Amino acid sequence: PLRPATEGEVTAKVEQLSFYLRGLLDGFPRGGAVDLGCGTGTVLGALERLGFSPLHGCEIDEKQAQLLDAIETLTVKMQSAPKFLESFDEGSLSWISAFDVLEHMGSEDVVSVLRLAHSRLRTEGVLVIQVPNAGSPFFGSVQYGDPTHQTVFARGALEALLRDAGFESITVRETGPVPKGFLGTVRTGLWHGAKSHFSALNAVETGVL
């Protein structure tokens, strides 16, 4: 059923963002923020708690967009990501995010979104992207488990697209488990062990450490 994100979901997203972006948001100016493909509004809710304002989102599901737009602190439109970004003035945003969005687009739209994002961000603004990693041993089940996925991203290819769009400072991080509580800590330890194992196998195959 259509619904906005719950308080628990927003809290979990705040914890995720704070961990994944650790060190990047310290002293970061909290201005206008955009979340592309905002879904149930989990990221927008987290951004509100992190101090960003005003908050904007776009969503291709009309009913979901209307549901979120009814929330007083949010402005959500049913539009494609490129069209939505075109509606903002250049240099007007502090944050633009696209979580699990770009892989659903064709390559031309991806290039358009990245270039528009660069032009709409303030000099000290940030673009946060999450996409399936083509370098992961589990990539196939993620990328091809959804028939709406169109574009594949390896790290080097995405970095090249970002540089071509004008971005200069690029940070790439995995989105592993968040080490919170006993279970989160155990999962994080096991995840790092598995990562080391697959990194070793990759080094054997490619000769690259």
TAKA-V761773 format. One line per field, one symbol per residue. ss: DSSP state (@ for helix, = for strand, . for the rest). phi: phi as a letter, one per 20 degrees, with the letter a starting at -180 (. if undefined). burial: 1 if it has 9 or more other ideal C-beta (glycine too) atoms within 8 Angstrom, else 0. A space follows every 50 residues. Layout:
ss->???
phi->???
burial->???
This chain:
ss->......@@@@@@@@@@@@@@............====.....@@@@@@@@. ....====...@@@@@@@@....====...@@@@@@......=======. .@@@..@@@@@@@@@@@@@@==========........@@@@@....... ....@@@@@@@@@@@...............@@@@@@@@@@@@@@@@@@@@ @@@@@@...
phi->.fafffgffffffgffffffdgnedfmffedfccdemflenffffffffe oeafdcbcbeeffffffffffgedccdebfgffffffdffmddebccbel dffedffffffffffffffeefgefcddcccfefeefdggfefeecfefd ddcegffffffffffofdecddcfdffefdmfffffgfffffffffffff fffffdmde
burial->00011000110011111110100010010011111111011111111101 01101111110001111110000101111011011001001011111110 11111000111111111111110011111011110000100110000010 10111011101110101000000000000000011011001100100100 011000000
